[in-house]
Amino acid sequence: MGAGQSRSSNQLVVPQANQALNQLKYEVAQELGIQVPQDGYWGYIASRDAGAVGGNITRRLVQIAEQTISGQAGQMR
């Protein structure tokens, strides 16, 4: 499979979110000190490192959702 190709069958509900998620992936990798090749191909990244990036992305997205929900709950009162 070449650079930039994916076998994922997941479809984004908001297609514009793809760019934001990609940017978040690279930000998290940089914060963790993981070097991503210039061509953007993640196939040679160690599974442990890729898992760390994915886990941190999930943690951050959950945190954002919780903040959004708690902010909306506060406005309903």
Buried (B, 14 or more C-beta within 10 A) or exposed (E): EEEEEEEEEEEEEEEEEEEEEEEBBEBBBEEEEBEBEEEEBBEEBEEEBBEBBEEBBEEEEEEEEEEEEEEEEEEEE
